[in-house]
Amino acid sequence: MWFRRDLRLDDNPALGAAVAASDGHVICLYVLEDMPDGRALGGASKWWLDKSLRSLTDSIEKAGGALTLRAGDAKSVLDSVISETGAKAVFWNRRYEQPGRDIDTDIKAHLKDNGIQAESFNGTVLTEPWTQKTGSGGYYKVYSPYWRAVQANYELPEPVPAPSRLSKIQVTSDDLTDWGLHPSRPDWSTGFDGSWAPGEAGAKDRLSKFLRKSVSDYGDDRNRPDLEHGTSGLSPHLAFGEISPAQIWRATKSKMDAGEVAEKGAHTFLSEVVWRDFAYVLLYHNPDLATENFKPDFNLMPWRDDAANLEAWQKGLTGYPIVDAGMRQLWHTGWMHNRVRMIVASFLTKHLLLHWRHGEDWFWDTLVDADPASNSASWQWTAGSGADAAPYFRVFNPITQGEKFDETGDYVRKWCPELAELPRKYLYQPWEAGPLILHQAGVKLGETYPEPIVDHKSGRQRALDAYETLKERRDAA
């Protein structure tokens, strides 16, 4: 069993097939791959992988087995393990980004040429990227009809139980600590531990609590970053396959059918799970989604190049509290509330007029839930260059967005504590407070908290002007 982004025992189709084919005599293998054409994991993802592999190791050992760790070229590693053990078959769950697909296609042919059975399965998405077809036979580029198609066509598979017993087959393994996945010198991940419990058990616990306490109000609360449990927090667990989307669908539908949760909130929650599938559809059919504009027109966009503005955005020092709160939450916890992700992405691509790739790269490195499909699809959606994207002329107002969605002010006060004593009236635009109010709140603009790096009105107008330039260039081409 070759584990990849499917670090779980329960509802793992490839593992279930391997166990059934071998009566539990399964070599459980994880390969830290050398992928010359692939994208290396970001720092936050490496932190999560380290903890998730430790959790998976414990689960496999409790079932009597062992997890073998190897680093290197996947084909070479598989050949070595097969040679050492006499294994007759290799099982894995499919991946959908182009470099991984190319590697898997090559490996499957190589194994079969050498008399080794090779079987792959869907353990990552609800429906695979080629299964939902439009009326004309193409793939969906607009989310709403895709969501309707999934609702109409999705057939929930039978759950695959976790193996009750695995045989321990001795294979030489790397020491996980030697891989250096946990950051050091310095360890900038100290804030992650209090926020997350990586691993299959942590994923199941988070889903259970969400369905028990929060899903009924999800339709309203999911936009509230000031609410601790307004969202499920399952995205990193999904990103590493510690829980399957089918498990989430099954558990949520069960609660709905039993009348234990409000249908509106649960339905909205499932639509977000399907949005993740939609992102994989886009990635599968557009392999360069992380680097190339989905809409070629945006190749003509007059982006700016401003290293100082980019650094201020990365560090949460833009002078706009809702933006800065989000960027600081990201750095401290490896995660950011989805509503705030849209706000900070809009600010970068529109107020600052910096290319969406800068933001996509930063998120890839700092998010524990960095996902090859969702990250790039979401950034392009906000920038206006993607499929079914927000119009470029839709520029989020970082002042009113804070006022509307951070209803209590708790979110900004937590992540921008230097503003904690400001009255809520000025919390999202401290430059509007008079000298006396600022003094009473202990705020010195330009010293304890930065002045805005761009004026909202002029930044918005600059974005609109840039879009007009794009249209002019397109029409002249």
C-alpha positions as CSV (number, residue, x, y, z in Angstrom):
1,M,0.0,0.0,0.0
2,W,1.6,3.2,-1.2
3,F,0.3,6.1,0.9
4,R,0.3,9.6,-0.5
5,R,-2.3,12.3,0.4
6,D,-4.5,9.6,2.0
7,L,-3.0,9.2,5.4
8,R,-5.8,7.2,7.0
9,L,-6.8,3.6,7.6
10,D,-10.6,4.0,7.6
11,D,-12.5,4.4,4.3
12,N,-9.3,4.0,2.3
13,P,-10.2,2.2,-0.9
14,A,-6.6,1.3,-1.9
15,L,-5.8,0.0,1.5
16,G,-9.0,-2.0,1.7
17,A,-8.2,-3.6,-1.7
18,A,-4.6,-4.4,-0.6
19,V,-5.8,-6.0,2.6
20,A,-8.4,-8.1,0.8
21,A,-5.9,-9.2,-1.8
22,S,-3.3,-10.3,0.8
23,D,-5.2,-11.3,3.9
24,G,-3.6,-8.4,5.8
25,H,0.0,-9.1,4.6
26,V,0.5,-5.5,3.5
27,I,3.7,-3.5,3.4
28,C,2.5,0.1,4.3
29,L,4.8,2.5,2.5
30,Y,5.1,6.3,2.4
31,V,7.6,7.9,0.0
32,L,8.9,11.4,0.4
33,E,9.2,11.8,-3.3
34,D,11.8,13.5,-5.4
35,M,9.6,15.1,-8.1
36,P,11.8,17.2,-10.5
37,D,8.6,18.5,-12.2
38,G,6.5,18.7,-9.1
39,R,6.0,21.3,-6.5
40,A,7.8,20.9,-3.1
41,L,5.6,21.0,0.0
42,G,5.5,24.4,1.8
43,G,6.9,24.8,5.3
44,A,3.5,24.6,7.0
45,S,2.5,21.5,5.1
46,K,5.8,19.8,6.0
47,W,4.9,20.5,9.7
48,W,1.5,18.8,9.2
49,L,3.0,15.9,7.3
50,D,5.4,15.2,10.1
51,K,2.6,15.0,12.7
52,S,0.3,13.1,10.3
53,L,2.9,10.4,9.6
54,R,3.5,10.0,13.3
55,S,-0.2,9.5,13.8
56,L,-0.5,7.0,10.9
57,T,2.5,5.1,12.3
58,D,0.7,4.7,15.6
59,S,-2.5,3.6,14.0
60,I,-0.8,1.0,11.8
61,E,1.3,-0.3,14.7
62,K,-1.9,-0.7,16.8
63,A,-3.2,-3.0,14.0
64,G,0.0,-5.0,14.2
65,G,1.7,-3.5,11.2
66,A,4.5,-1.0,10.5
67,L,4.8,2.0,8.3
68,T,7.9,2.0,6.1
69,L,9.4,5.4,5.2
70,R,11.6,6.0,2.3
71,A,12.8,9.2,0.5
72,G,13.7,9.4,-3.2
73,D,12.4,8.6,-6.6
74,A,9.1,6.8,-6.2
75,K,9.8,4.2,-9.0
76,S,13.2,3.4,-7.6
77,V,11.8,3.1,-4.0
78,L,9.0,0.8,-5.1
79,D,11.4,-1.4,-7.0
80,S,13.7,-1.7,-4.0
81,V,10.8,-2.5,-1.6
82,I,9.4,-5.1,-4.0
83,S,12.9,-6.7,-4.4
84,E,13.4,-6.8,-0.6
85,T,10.0,-8.3,0.2
86,G,8.8,-10.2,-2.9
87,A,5.6,-8.1,-3.0
88,K,3.4,-9.1,-6.0
89,A,1.1,-6.1,-6.1
90,V,1.1,-2.3,-5.4
91,F,-2.1,-0.4,-4.5
92,W,-2.5,3.4,-4.3
93,N,-5.2,6.1,-4.5
94,R,-5.0,8.4,-7.5
95,R,-3.8,12.0,-7.6
96,Y,-4.8,14.6,-10.2
97,E,-2.0,17.1,-10.6
98,Q,-0.1,16.6,-13.8
99,P,3.4,15.7,-12.4
100,G,1.9,13.1,-10.1
101,R,-0.3,11.7,-12.9
102,D,2.7,11.4,-15.2
103,I,4.7,9.6,-12.5
104,D,1.9,7.2,-11.7
105,T,1.2,6.4,-15.3
106,D,4.9,5.6,-15.8
107,I,5.1,3.5,-12.6
108,K,1.9,1.5,-13.4
109,A,3.2,0.6,-16.8
110,H,6.7,-0.3,-15.4
111,L,5.2,-2.5,-12.7
112,K,3.0,-4.4,-15.1
113,D,5.8,-4.9,-17.5
114,N,7.7,-6.6,-14.6
115,G,4.8,-8.8,-13.7
116,I,3.6,-6.8,-10.7
117,Q,-0.1,-6.0,-10.3
118,A,-0.7,-2.3,-10.0
119,E,-4.1,-1.0,-9.0
120,S,-5.3,2.6,-8.3
121,F,-8.5,3.9,-6.7
122,N,-10.4,7.1,-5.9
123,G,-9.7,8.0,-2.3
124,T,-9.4,11.8,-2.6
125,V,-12.5,13.3,-4.2
126,L,-16.3,12.6,-4.3
127,T,-16.3,12.3,-8.1
128,E,-13.2,12.2,-10.2
129,P,-12.5,15.1,-12.5
130,W,-13.5,13.4,-15.7
131,T,-16.9,12.0,-14.5
132,Q,-19.2,15.0,-14.5
133,K,-19.9,16.1,-18.1
134,T,-21.7,19.2,-19.4
135,G,-24.4,18.8,-22.0
136,S,-21.8,19.3,-24.7
137,G,-19.5,16.7,-23.2
138,G,-17.0,19.1,-21.8
139,Y,-16.0,19.8,-18.2
140,Y,-17.7,22.3,-16.0
141,K,-16.2,25.8,-15.8
142,V,-19.0,27.2,-13.7
143,Y,-19.5,26.0,-10.2
144,S,-23.3,26.2,-9.7
145,P,-24.2,23.8,-12.5
146,Y,-21.4,21.5,-11.4
147,W,-22.9,21.5,-7.8
148,R,-26.3,20.6,-9.3
149,A,-24.7,17.8,-11.4
150,V,-23.0,16.3,-8.4
151,Q,-26.2,16.4,-6.3
152,A,-28.0,14.6,-9.1
153,N,-25.4,12.0,-10.0
154,Y,-23.2,11.3,-7.0
155,E,-23.6,7.7,-5.7
156,L,-22.1,7.4,-2.3
157,P,-19.9,4.3,-2.2
158,E,-20.1,1.8,0.6
159,P,-17.6,2.6,3.4
160,V,-14.4,0.7,3.5
161,P,-13.7,-0.4,7.1
162,A,-10.2,0.1,8.5
163,P,-8.3,-3.2,8.7
164,S,-8.6,-4.8,12.1
165,R,-5.2,-6.6,11.6
166,L,-2.1,-6.0,9.6
167,S,1.0,-8.2,9.5
168,K,4.3,-6.7,10.5
169,I,6.7,-7.2,7.6
170,Q,10.2,-6.1,8.3
171,V,11.5,-3.5,5.8
172,T,14.3,-1.1,6.3
173,S,12.8,2.3,7.0
174,D,14.0,5.9,7.3
175,D,13.8,7.7,10.6
176,L,11.1,10.4,10.2
177,T,13.1,12.8,12.4
178,D,15.9,12.7,9.8
179,W,13.6,14.1,7.2
180,G,13.6,17.4,9.0
181,L,10.0,18.2,8.3
182,H,9.4,19.9,11.7
183,P,10.9,23.4,11.4
184,S,13.9,24.3,13.5
185,R,16.4,27.2,13.9
186,P,14.0,28.8,14.5
187,D,10.9,26.7,15.1
188,W,8.3,29.2,13.8
189,S,5.5,26.6,14.2
190,T,5.0,27.0,18.0
191,G,1.6,28.5,17.5
192,F,0.4,25.5,15.5
193,D,0.3,23.0,18.3
194,G,-2.5,24.7,20.2
195,S,-4.7,24.9,17.0
196,W,-4.4,21.5,15.4
197,A,-4.4,17.7,16.1
198,P,-3.1,16.3,12.8
199,G,-4.0,12.7,12.0
200,E,-7.0,10.5,11.4
201,A,-8.3,10.7,15.0
202,G,-8.1,14.5,15.0
203,A,-10.0,14.6,11.7
204,K,-12.8,12.4,13.0
205,D,-13.0,14.3,16.3
206,R,-13.2,17.7,14.4
207,L,-16.0,16.4,12.1
208,S,-18.0,15.0,15.0
209,K,-17.8,18.2,17.0
210,F,-18.7,20.3,14.0
211,L,-21.8,18.2,13.2
212,R,-22.8,18.2,16.8
213,K,-22.4,21.9,17.5
214,S,-22.0,24.0,14.5
215,V,-23.2,22.7,11.1
216,S,-26.9,23.8,11.6
217,D,-25.8,27.5,11.7
218,Y,-23.0,27.1,9.1
219,G,-24.9,28.9,6.4
220,D,-24.9,32.1,8.5
221,D,-21.8,31.6,10.7
222,R,-19.2,30.5,8.0
223,N,-18.5,34.2,7.2
224,R,-17.8,35.2,10.8
225,P,-14.1,35.0,11.6
226,D,-14.9,36.2,15.1
227,L,-16.7,32.9,15.8
228,E,-14.3,30.1,16.9
229,H,-16.4,27.3,15.5
230,G,-18.2,29.0,12.6
231,T,-16.3,26.7,10.1
232,S,-15.4,23.0,10.3
233,G,-11.6,23.4,10.2
234,L,-11.4,20.2,8.2
235,S,-9.5,21.6,5.3
236,P,-6.0,20.4,6.4
237,H,-7.3,17.0,7.3
238,L,-8.8,16.8,3.8
239,A,-5.6,18.0,2.2
240,F,-3.7,15.2,3.7
241,G,-6.4,12.6,3.3
242,E,-6.8,11.9,7.0
243,I,-10.6,11.9,6.3
244,S,-12.3,11.3,3.0
245,P,-14.9,13.6,1.4
246,A,-17.1,10.5,1.2
247,Q,-16.9,10.1,5.0
248,I,-17.9,13.8,5.5
249,W,-20.8,13.4,3.0
250,R,-22.0,10.2,4.7
251,A,-21.9,11.6,8.2
252,T,-23.5,14.8,7.3
253,K,-26.3,13.2,5.2
254,S,-26.9,10.8,8.1
255,K,-27.5,13.7,10.5
256,M,-29.7,15.4,8.0
257,D,-31.8,12.3,7.4
258,A,-32.2,11.8,11.1
259,G,-33.3,15.4,11.6
260,E,-30.5,16.1,14.0
261,V,-29.1,19.1,12.0
262,A,-30.7,22.0,10.1
263,E,-30.8,21.1,6.4
264,K,-29.9,24.6,5.2
265,G,-26.6,24.7,7.1
266,A,-25.7,21.1,6.3
267,H,-26.5,21.6,2.6
268,T,-24.3,24.7,2.5
269,F,-21.5,22.8,4.2
270,L,-21.7,20.0,1.6
271,S,-21.6,22.5,-1.2
272,E,-18.2,23.6,0.1
273,V,-16.9,20.1,0.0
274,V,-18.0,19.9,-3.6
275,W,-16.2,23.2,-4.3
276,R,-13.0,21.4,-3.5
277,D,-14.0,18.7,-6.1
278,F,-14.6,21.5,-8.6
279,A,-11.1,22.9,-8.0
280,Y,-9.7,19.5,-8.9
281,V,-11.8,19.5,-12.1
282,L,-10.1,22.8,-13.0
283,L,-6.7,21.6,-12.1
284,Y,-7.0,18.3,-13.9
285,H,-8.0,20.0,-17.2
286,N,-5.6,23.0,-16.6
287,P,-2.4,21.5,-15.2
288,D,-0.7,25.0,-15.0
289,L,-3.5,26.5,-12.9
290,A,-0.9,27.5,-10.2
291,T,1.2,29.5,-12.6
292,E,-0.9,30.5,-15.6
293,N,-4.0,32.6,-15.9
294,F,-7.1,30.5,-16.6
295,K,-8.3,33.5,-18.6
296,P,-5.5,34.3,-21.1
297,D,-6.7,37.9,-21.2
298,F,-5.1,38.4,-17.8
299,N,-1.7,38.0,-19.4
300,L,-2.2,41.6,-20.5
301,M,-2.9,42.8,-16.9
302,P,-0.5,45.7,-15.9
303,W,0.5,44.3,-12.5
304,R,2.8,46.3,-10.3
305,D,6.1,45.2,-8.8
306,D,6.4,46.5,-5.3
307,A,8.5,44.4,-2.8
308,A,7.8,46.7,0.1
309,N,4.0,46.4,-0.3
310,L,4.3,42.6,-0.7
311,E,6.3,42.3,2.5
312,A,3.8,44.6,4.4
313,W,1.0,42.3,3.2
314,Q,2.9,39.1,4.2
315,K,3.7,40.5,7.7
316,G,0.2,41.9,8.4
317,L,1.4,45.5,8.4
318,T,-0.8,47.0,5.7
319,G,-2.7,49.4,8.0
320,Y,-6.0,47.7,7.3
321,P,-6.9,45.8,10.5
322,I,-9.0,43.0,9.0
323,V,-6.3,42.3,6.4
324,D,-3.5,42.4,9.0
325,A,-5.5,40.2,11.4
326,G,-5.9,37.6,8.7
327,M,-2.2,37.6,7.7
328,R,-1.1,37.3,11.4
329,Q,-3.6,34.5,12.0
330,L,-2.1,32.7,9.0
331,W,1.5,33.1,10.3
332,H,0.7,32.1,13.8
333,T,-1.6,29.1,13.2
334,G,-1.0,28.0,9.6
335,W,-4.6,28.7,8.7
336,M,-6.9,31.6,7.9
337,H,-10.7,32.0,7.9
338,N,-12.1,31.6,4.4
339,R,-13.9,35.0,4.4
340,V,-10.7,36.7,5.4
341,R,-8.8,34.8,2.7
342,M,-11.0,36.4,0.1
343,I,-10.5,39.8,1.7
344,V,-6.7,39.6,1.9
345,A,-6.5,38.2,-1.7
346,S,-8.6,41.0,-3.0
347,F,-6.5,43.5,-1.2
348,L,-3.3,42.1,-2.7
349,T,-4.5,41.8,-6.3
350,K,-6.6,44.9,-6.4
351,H,-5.7,47.5,-3.8
352,L,-2.0,46.7,-4.2
353,L,-2.3,45.5,-7.8
354,L,0.3,42.7,-7.2
355,H,0.1,39.5,-9.2
356,W,-2.0,36.7,-7.7
357,R,0.9,34.3,-8.0
358,H,2.7,36.2,-5.1
359,G,-0.3,35.4,-2.9
360,E,-0.6,31.9,-4.1
361,D,3.0,31.2,-3.4
362,W,2.8,32.7,0.1
363,F,-0.3,30.7,1.0
364,W,1.3,27.5,-0.4
365,D,4.2,28.0,2.0
366,T,2.3,29.1,5.1
367,L,-1.0,27.2,5.0
368,V,-1.3,23.8,6.7
369,D,-4.2,23.1,4.3
370,A,-2.3,24.1,1.2
371,D,-3.9,22.1,-1.6
372,P,-2.7,22.0,-5.2
373,A,-6.2,22.5,-6.6
374,S,-8.0,24.7,-4.1
375,N,-5.2,27.1,-3.5
376,S,-4.7,28.1,-7.1
377,A,-8.4,27.9,-8.1
378,S,-9.3,30.2,-5.2
379,W,-6.6,32.7,-5.9
380,Q,-7.6,33.0,-9.5
381,W,-11.2,33.3,-8.5
382,T,-10.5,36.3,-6.4
383,A,-8.1,37.9,-8.8
384,G,-10.7,37.6,-11.6
385,S,-8.5,35.5,-13.8
386,G,-10.0,32.1,-13.0
387,A,-13.0,30.0,-13.9
388,D,-16.4,31.3,-12.7
389,A,-14.4,34.1,-11.2
390,A,-15.5,37.1,-9.2
391,P,-15.5,40.1,-11.7
392,Y,-12.3,42.0,-11.6
393,F,-14.2,45.2,-10.9
394,R,-15.5,43.6,-7.6
395,V,-13.1,45.1,-5.1
396,F,-13.7,44.1,-1.5
397,N,-13.7,47.1,0.8
398,P,-11.5,46.1,3.7
399,I,-13.2,48.5,6.0
400,T,-16.8,47.5,5.5
401,Q,-15.9,43.8,5.2
402,G,-14.4,44.0,8.7
403,E,-17.5,45.9,10.0
404,K,-19.9,43.4,8.5
405,F,-18.3,40.1,9.2
406,D,-16.2,40.7,12.4
407,E,-19.4,41.5,14.2
408,T,-18.0,41.6,17.7
409,G,-14.6,42.9,16.8
410,D,-13.1,39.9,18.6
411,Y,-11.1,38.8,15.5
412,V,-9.3,42.0,14.9
413,R,-8.7,42.5,18.6
414,K,-7.2,39.1,19.0
415,W,-4.8,39.3,16.1
416,C,-4.1,43.0,16.2
417,P,-3.9,43.5,20.0
418,E,-2.3,46.9,19.6
419,L,-5.8,48.1,18.5
420,A,-7.7,46.2,21.2
421,E,-8.8,49.4,23.1
422,L,-10.2,51.2,20.1
423,P,-14.0,51.7,20.0
424,R,-15.5,49.4,17.4
425,K,-16.5,52.4,15.4
426,Y,-12.8,53.0,14.5
427,L,-11.5,49.4,14.8
428,Y,-11.4,48.8,11.0
429,Q,-10.3,52.4,10.1
430,P,-8.1,53.6,13.0
431,W,-6.9,56.6,11.0
432,E,-10.5,58.1,11.3
433,A,-10.2,58.2,15.1
434,G,-9.2,61.6,16.5
435,P,-6.0,62.2,18.5
436,L,-7.7,61.9,21.9
437,I,-9.4,58.6,21.0
438,L,-6.1,57.2,19.7
439,H,-4.3,58.4,22.8
440,Q,-6.8,56.8,25.1
441,A,-6.5,53.5,23.2
442,G,-2.7,53.6,23.3
443,V,-2.5,53.7,19.5
444,K,0.2,55.7,17.7
445,L,-0.3,55.5,14.0
446,G,2.9,55.0,12.2
447,E,4.5,53.7,15.4
448,T,2.5,51.1,17.3
449,Y,0.3,50.4,14.2
450,P,1.1,51.3,10.6
451,E,-0.6,54.0,8.5
452,P,-2.5,52.5,5.5
453,I,0.0,51.6,2.8
454,V,-2.6,52.6,0.2
455,D,-5.7,54.8,0.3
456,H,-8.8,52.7,-0.2
457,K,-10.4,54.9,-2.7
458,S,-7.3,55.5,-4.8
459,G,-6.4,51.8,-4.6
460,R,-9.8,50.8,-5.8
461,Q,-9.6,53.3,-8.7
462,R,-6.1,52.1,-9.7
463,A,-7.5,48.5,-9.9
464,L,-10.4,49.6,-12.1
465,D,-8.0,51.6,-14.3
466,A,-5.8,48.6,-14.7
467,Y,-8.7,46.5,-15.8
468,E,-9.6,49.1,-18.4
469,T,-6.0,49.0,-19.6
470,L,-6.3,45.2,-19.9
471,K,-9.5,45.5,-22.0
472,E,-7.8,48.1,-24.2
473,R,-4.8,45.9,-24.8
474,R,-7.0,42.9,-25.5
475,D,-9.1,44.8,-28.0
476,A,-6.0,46.1,-29.7
477,A,-4.4,42.7,-29.9
